[in-house]
């Protein structure tokens, strides 16, 4: 059976690749990603839509884990998400609750909490 910490590390490595197809390998058709307070993106197509704009614009992606805790099939991850767009770094603090499907070594759901006002103000002219 898979380890949730390892599943998350695999996901972080896929983000660093800036390859949307590799990123999507961390999910299944039943997976959900919710940028709270927005409704969740459900399934591969919707999750891909959530990620593809910023991935396509980013020359580099790095999510730095500040603290994390894993218990059973759940992880609480406090992090700083960093994206390099047009040669400039944009970073925002996030806190995510990740649920993992240990049988398939995938992410089953994410509830991601971020100050959207802070994120939008930092993006400035690099609007996505």
C-alpha positions in Angstrom: 0.0 0.0 0.0 1.2 3.5 -0.9 2.4 6.1 1.6 0.6 9.5 1.5 3.8 11.4 2.0 5.3 9.7 -1.0 2.2 10.3 -3.1 2.5 14.0 -2.2 6.3 14.1 -3.0 5.5 12.6 -6.4 3.0 15.3 -7.0 5.5 18.0 -6.0 8.0 16.6 -8.4 5.5 16.6 -11.2 4.7 20.2 -10.5 8.4 21.1 -10.7 8.4 19.5 -14.2 5.9 22.1 -15.5 4.4 19.2 -17.5 0.6 19.1 -17.3 0.4 15.5 -18.4 2.8 14.4 -15.7 0.9 16.5 -13.1 -2.3 14.9 -14.1 -0.9 11.4 -13.3 -1.4 12.2 -9.6 -5.2 12.2 -10.1 -8.0 9.9 -11.3 -11.4 10.6 -12.8 -12.9 10.6 -9.3 -10.4 13.1 -7.9 -11.4 16.6 -6.8 -9.5 19.8 -6.4 -11.1 22.8 -4.6 -9.6 26.2 -4.3 -11.8 27.3 -1.5 -14.3 29.1 -1.7 -14.8 28.1 -5.3 -16.7 24.9 -6.2 -14.5 21.9 -6.6 -13.0 20.8 -10.0 -14.1 17.2 -10.4 -12.4 14.7 -12.6 -9.3 14.8 -14.8 -10.7 17.3 -17.3 -11.7 19.9 -14.7 -8.6 19.5 -12.6 -6.5 19.9 -15.8 -8.3 23.1 -16.6 -7.6 24.4 -13.1 -3.8 23.8 -13.5 -3.1 24.3 -17.2 -3.2 28.1 -17.5 -0.7 28.7 -14.7 1.5 25.7 -15.7 1.6 26.9 -19.3 2.6 30.4 -18.2 5.2 29.2 -15.7 8.8 28.6 -16.6 9.4 27.2 -13.2 7.1 25.9 -10.3 8.3 25.2 -6.8 6.1 24.5 -3.8 8.0 24.8 -0.5 6.5 22.8 2.3 6.6 24.9 5.6 5.0 22.1 7.7 3.1 19.0 7.1 1.3 16.2 9.0 0.1 12.9 7.6 -2.3 10.5 9.3 -3.9 7.6 7.6 -4.9 8.7 4.1 -4.9 12.5 4.9 -2.3 15.2 4.8 -2.3 18.8 6.1 0.3 20.7 4.2 1.2 24.4 4.8 3.3 25.7 2.0 4.5 28.6 -0.1 3.6 28.1 -3.8 6.1 29.8 -6.2 5.6 30.3 -9.9 8.0 32.1 -12.3 6.1 33.9 -15.0 7.8 36.1 -17.6 11.0 35.9 -15.6 9.5 37.1 -12.3 8.7 35.0 -9.2 5.1 35.1 -7.8 4.6 33.4 -4.4 1.6 32.9 -2.2 1.1 31.1 1.1 -1.3 28.2 1.0 -2.7 25.5 3.3 -4.1 22.4 1.8 -6.0 19.3 3.1 -5.1 16.4 0.9 -6.9 13.1 0.9 -5.1 10.2 -0.8 -6.4 7.0 -2.4 -3.7 4.6 -1.1 -4.9 1.7 -3.3 -4.2 3.7 -6.5 -1.4 5.9 -5.2 -3.3 9.0 -6.2 -4.8 12.2 -4.8 -8.5 11.8 -4.2 -9.3 15.3 -3.0 -7.8 18.6 -2.1 -9.2 21.5 -0.3 -6.8 24.3 -0.8 -7.0 27.5 1.2 -5.3 30.7 0.0 -5.9 34.4 0.3 -7.1 35.0 -3.3 -6.9 38.8 -2.9 -3.2 38.5 -2.0 -2.6 36.2 -4.9 -4.4 38.4 -7.4 -2.6 41.5 -6.2 0.8 39.8 -6.5 0.1 38.7 -10.0 -0.6 42.3 -11.1 0.2 42.6 -14.8 0.7 38.8 -15.2 -3.0 38.2 -15.1 -3.8 34.6 -16.1 
